[in-house]
Amino acid sequence: MHLIHPEYGQRSPEYFKHVEQFASSLHSSDKVIEEEKEALFVYRQYINGIPHTGLLGLVDVLDYQNNTIKRHEHTRTEREKFIAELFNRTQIFAQPVLMGHKHHKGLSSLFKSIIAELTPILDFENSGRKHQVWRIDDSKLITEFQEVIRSKEALYLMDGHHRVSTISRLYNKNKDEAHRYLPAFLLDDEQLQIDPFHRLIEGGGIGEIELLNALEPYFEIRKMVGDMHPPRMKTFCLVTNGEMYELYYKGERDFELDVNLIEEVVLKEIFHIKDSREDQRISFIRGDEGLEEAIDVSKRENAHLFLLYPCKFEQICAVSDRGEVMPPKSTSVEPKGRMGLIMYPYGKQEQNR
């Protein structure tokens, strides 16, 4: 975790010294196994008992630069500088970025044959999730997988935008093979779990009745009981003052994404939140994580929780294909590769494996 997340060190004077020592210990640790030959890995992660299976290997940063690997989020220069410093000091890429692609029947068939014929090299449970990894080191099989991936028109970044953008900058600076590749966990769109980020607004100076009156020109509003998850697109759930309401958009403006609708109509026009990434009144709730706590907060005076319907993979692709970006915290995509499970020696001048 120390190799990726600045919140664990707060960038203190001792922070980089600490991660350098930690990274050095990994290189000499008997718990870290270095592969003897080139390989790809089939990686399966179970979420609530449901298996999600994908391919783990290296991707070329040039594919990102020529837009074969497509993004849908803005990145922040300050965050990229921090990640670059971590990579330069540790020379370890500790977590693969998450990418998706449109369904390919041939790739699914390859996974099934690998899982049926090979024994996993890793098979364990941790933090409520099961993980399995199969090694593919047969050159013919590797070529077969690579040919299927090359047949895809594009790969889509689902998580790790800052890491990929940072690698792109570092490659432009160094222009060598040691800085050209990065590990990625690649999944078929049918294997991805896409959850929404909900919006919790506190301290906006607007009470329940005032908010409902402000929403009425834009939404059909009715009280809810039971399941509070929105049933379809352009429908939201509002939890405020111990009450639940379903909001169905009836406005004239057309929005492709629900996150754009909530940003433009609710956050900007009603709460006058110009930048949801920076405004301290808004918190983002990932899927069902922390939802009970957020509901408790919404019972306070002038606190309101808006629940969103999840984006679809096709919508993310459409935004990416147009070269556009989505609002902050639009999606939460799983499964992410477990931190430190399979690491890549990034930036070393000798030939990387």
C-alpha positions in Angstrom: 0.0 0.0 0.0 2.9 2.4 0.8 4.1 2.1 -2.8 0.9 3.6 -4.3 -1.2 5.6 -1.8 0.1 8.9 -0.5 -2.4 9.1 2.3 -0.4 6.5 4.2 2.6 8.7 4.3 1.3 12.2 3.8 4.5 12.9 1.8 6.4 13.5 5.0 10.2 14.0 4.9 10.7 10.4 5.9 8.1 9.0 3.5 10.3 8.4 0.4 13.1 7.0 2.5 10.6 4.5 4.0 9.3 3.3 0.7 12.8 3.0 -0.8 13.7 0.7 2.2 10.5 -1.3 1.8 11.1 -1.7 -2.0 14.7 -2.8 -1.4 13.5 -5.4 1.1 11.2 -6.9 -1.5 14.0 -7.5 -4.0 15.8 -9.6 -1.4 12.8 -11.2 0.3 12.3 -15.0 0.0 8.6 -14.2 -0.1 9.0 -12.7 -3.6 9.4 -15.1 -6.5 11.0 -13.8 -9.7 9.8 -15.5 -12.8 12.5 -17.2 -14.8 10.9 -16.7 -18.3 8.3 -14.5 -19.9 4.7 -15.4 -19.0 1.2 -14.2 -19.0 -1.2 -14.9 -16.1 -4.9 -15.8 -16.0 -6.2 -14.1 -12.8 -9.5 -14.9 -11.2 -11.0 -12.9 -8.3 -14.3 -13.8 -6.6 -16.6 -11.0 -5.5 -19.5 -12.2 -3.3 -18.8 -15.7 -4.6 -19.0 -14.6 -8.3 -15.8 -15.3 -10.4 -14.3 -12.5 -12.5 -11.6 -13.8 -14.8 -9.1 -11.8 -16.9 -5.6 -11.7 -18.4 -2.6 -10.2 -16.6 0.4 -9.1 -18.6 2.3 -6.1 -19.9 0.9 -3.4 -22.2 2.9 -0.9 -24.3 2.7 2.8 -23.3 2.9 3.6 -27.0 -0.6 2.1 -27.4 -1.8 4.7 -24.8 -0.1 7.5 -26.7 -1.6 6.5 -30.0 -5.1 6.1 -28.4 -5.4 2.4 -28.8 -5.7 2.3 -25.0 -8.4 4.9 -24.2 -9.1 6.9 -21.1 -12.3 8.5 -19.7 -10.9 10.6 -16.8 -8.8 13.7 -16.3 -5.6 13.4 -14.3 -4.0 15.8 -11.9 -0.4 16.9 -12.5 0.4 17.0 -8.7 -0.7 13.3 -8.3 1.3 12.3 -11.4 4.5 14.0 -10.0 4.1 12.0 -6.8 3.6 8.7 -8.6 6.6 9.4 -10.8 8.7 10.0 -7.7 7.6 6.7 -6.3 8.3 4.8 -9.5 11.8 6.4 -9.8 12.7 5.6 -6.2 11.2 2.1 -5.8 11.4 0.8 -9.4 8.4 -1.4 -8.6 5.0 -1.3 -10.2 3.0 -2.9 -7.3 -0.5 -3.0 -8.8 -1.7 -3.5 -12.4 -4.0 -1.0 -13.9 -7.5 -2.2 -14.8 -8.6 -2.3 -18.4 -11.7 -3.6 -20.2 -12.5 -4.7 -23.7 -15.6 -5.6 -25.7 -16.6 -9.2 -25.5 -14.6 -11.7 -27.4 -15.8 -15.3 -27.4 -12.4 -16.7 -28.4 -10.7 -15.2 -25.3 -13.4 -16.7 -23.1 -12.7 -20.1 -24.6 -9.0 -19.8 -24.0 -9.6 -19.0 -20.3 -11.8 -22.1 -19.9 -9.2 -24.4 -21.4 -6.4 -22.9 -19.3 -8.4 -23.2 -16.1 -9.5 -26.8 -17.0 -6.0 -28.0 -17.9 -3.6 -26.2 -15.6 -3.1 -26.1 -11.8 -3.2 -22.6 -10.3 0.2 -21.3 -9.0 -1.7 -19.3 -6.4 -5.0 -20.1 -4.7 -5.9 -18.3 -1.5 -8.6 -16.2 0.3 -7.9 -12.7 1.8 -10.3 -10.0 3.1 -13.3 -12.0 2.1 -12.2 -12.6 -1.5 -10.8 -15.6 -3.2 -7.9 -15.2 -5.6 -6.5 -17.7 -8.2 -3.6 -17.3 -10.6 -2.6 -19.6 -13.5 0.8 -19.1 -15.3 1.0 -19.3 -19.1 4.6 -19.7 -20.2 4.0 -21.8 -23.3 5.1 -19.6 -26.3 2.4 -20.9 -28.6 -0.3 -20.1 -26.0 1.2 -16.7 -25.3 1.1 -15.9 -29.0 -2.5 -17.1 -29.3 -3.5 -14.7 -26.5 -1.5 -11.8 -28.0 -3.2 -12.3 -31.4 -6.6 -12.1 -29.8 -5.8 -8.9 -27.9 -4.3 -7.4 -31.1 -7.6 -8.1 -32.9 -9.4 -5.7 -30.5 -9.8 -2.2 -31.9 -9.2 -0.6 -28.5 -8.7 -1.3 -24.8 -10.4 0.9 -22.3 -8.9 2.1 -19.0 -11.2 1.4 -16.1 -8.9 2.2 -13.2 -5.4 3.6 -13.0 -5.5 6.7 -15.2 -2.9 8.5 -13.1 -0.5 5.6 -13.2 -0.8 5.2 -17.0 -0.4 9.0 -17.7 2.6 9.0 -15.4 4.2 6.2 -17.3 3.6 8.0 -20.5 5.4 11.1 -19.2 8.3 9.0 -17.9 8.7 7.2 -21.2 8.7 10.5 -23.1 11.5 11.6 -20.8 13.7 8.5 -21.0 12.7 6.9 -24.3 14.0 3.4 -23.3 12.6 -0.1 -23.0 12.8 -0.1 -19.2 10.2 2.7 -19.1 8.0 1.6 -21.9 5.8 -1.1 -20.4 3.4 -1.5 -17.5 1.3 -4.3 -16.0 -2.4 -4.4 -16.7 -5.3 -6.6 -15.7 -7.5 -7.0 -18.7 -11.1 -8.2 -18.6 -13.9 -8.8 -21.0 -16.8 -6.3 -20.4 -19.0 -9.2 -19.2 -16.4 -9.9 -16.4 -16.4 -6.3 -15.1 -18.5 -5.1 -12.2 -19.4 -1.4 -12.6 -20.8 0.3 -9.5 -21.8 4.0 -9.1 -20.4 6.6 -6.8 -23.3 8.2 -4.9 -23.2 11.9 -3.8 -23.6 13.0 -0.2 -24.0 16.7 0.3 -23.6 18.4 3.7 -23.8 22.0 4.8 -25.4 23.3 1.7 -27.9 25.4 3.7 -30.9 23.8 2.0 -33.4 21.8 4.0 -35.7 18.9 2.9 -38.7 21.0 1.9 -36.6 23.6 0.2 -34.7 21.0 -1.7 -37.8 19.1 -2.9 -39.2 22.4 -4.2 -36.0 23.1 -6.0 -36.0 19.6 -7.6 -39.7 19.7 -8.6 -39.2 21.5 -12.0 -36.7 18.9 -13.1 -38.0 15.6 -11.6 -41.1 13.7 -10.9 -40.9 13.0 -7.1 -42.6 10.3 -5.1 -41.9 8.8 -1.7 -40.2 5.4 -1.6 -40.2 2.4 0.8 -38.0 -0.7 0.7 -35.2 -1.0 -1.7 -33.6 2.4 -2.2 -31.5 1.6 -5.3 -32.5 3.4 -8.5 -34.4 1.0 -10.8 -33.2 2.5 -14.1 -31.3 5.3 -15.9 -32.4 8.9 -15.3 -33.8 7.8 -12.0 -32.2 8.7 -8.7 -33.0 8.1 -5.0 -32.9 10.9 -2.5 -32.4 10.1 1.2 -32.9 13.1 3.5 -34.2 13.8 6.9 -35.1 10.1 7.4 -37.3 10.1 4.2 -36.6 8.4 0.8 -37.8 9.8 -2.5 -37.5 8.5 -6.1 -36.6 11.2 -8.6 -37.4 10.6 -12.3 -35.9 13.2 -14.6 -38.5 15.0 -16.7 -36.4 18.0 -17.9 -35.9 19.1 -21.5 -32.1 18.8 -21.5 -30.8 15.5 -22.8 -28.0 13.8 -20.8 -26.2 10.7 -22.0 -24.9 9.9 -18.5 -26.7 10.1 -15.2 -23.5 11.5 -13.6 -23.6 14.4 -16.0 -27.3 15.0 -15.1 -26.6 15.1 -11.4 -23.6 17.3 -11.8 -25.3 19.9 -14.1 -28.8 20.0 -12.7 -28.5 19.2 -9.0 -24.9 20.1 -7.9 -24.4 23.2 -10.1 -27.9 24.7 -10.4 -29.4 23.8 -7.0 -26.4 23.6 -4.7 -24.1 25.9 -6.7 -21.2 23.4 -6.5 -18.9 24.5 -9.4 -16.2 21.8 -9.0 -17.4 18.6 -7.3 -13.8 17.3 -7.0 -12.7 20.3 -4.9 -15.9 21.3 -3.0 -15.8 20.2 0.7 -19.5 19.9 0.9 -19.7 16.8 -1.2 -18.6 13.2 -0.4 -18.5 10.3 -2.8 -19.9 6.9 -1.6 -18.6 3.9 -3.6 -21.5 1.5 -4.4 -22.8 0.0 -1.2 -19.6 0.6 0.7 -20.3 3.0 3.6 -23.9 3.4 2.5 -25.4 2.8 6.0 -23.1 5.4 7.5 -24.0 7.8 4.7 -27.7 7.2 5.3 -27.2 8.1 9.0 -25.4 11.3 8.0 -28.4 12.2 5.7 -30.6 12.4 8.8 -28.7 15.5 9.9 -30.0 18.9 9.2 -29.2 20.1 5.6 -27.6 16.8 4.6 -28.8 14.9 1.5 -27.8 11.6 -0.1 -28.3 11.1 -3.9 -28.1 7.5 -5.1 -27.2 6.9 -8.7 -27.8 4.0 -11.2 -24.5 2.5 -12.5 -23.0 3.5 -15.9 -22.8 0.8 -18.5 -19.6 -0.3 -20.1 -20.9 0.9 -23.5 -21.4 4.4 -22.2 -17.8 4.5 -20.9 -16.6 3.3 -24.3 -18.6 6.0 -26.1 -17.1 8.7 -24.0 -13.6 7.4 -24.5 -14.1 6.9 -28.2 -15.0 10.6 -28.6 -11.9 11.6 -26.6 -14.0 13.1 -23.8 -13.9 12.6 -20.1 -16.5 11.8 -17.4 -17.2 13.9 -14.3 -15.1 13.0 -11.2 -16.0 9.8 -9.4 -18.4 8.6 -12.1 -17.7 4.8 -11.8 -16.2 2.3 -9.5 -15.0 -0.7 -11.5 -14.0 -4.1 -10.1 -12.2 -6.4 -9.8 -9.0 -4.5 -9.3 -5.7 -6.5 -9.2 -4.7 -7.2 -5.6 -1.8 -4.9 -4.5 1.6 -6.6 -4.5 0.2 -10.0 -5.8 2.1 -9.7 -9.1 4.7 -6.9 -9.3 6.7 -5.6 -12.2 10.3 -4.3 -11.9 9.7 -0.9 -13.6 12.4 1.4 -14.8 15.5 -0.8 -14.4 17.9 -0.5 -17.2 18.6 -4.2 -17.6 16.2 -6.2 -19.6 12.8 -6.5 -17.7 11.0 -9.7 -17.4 
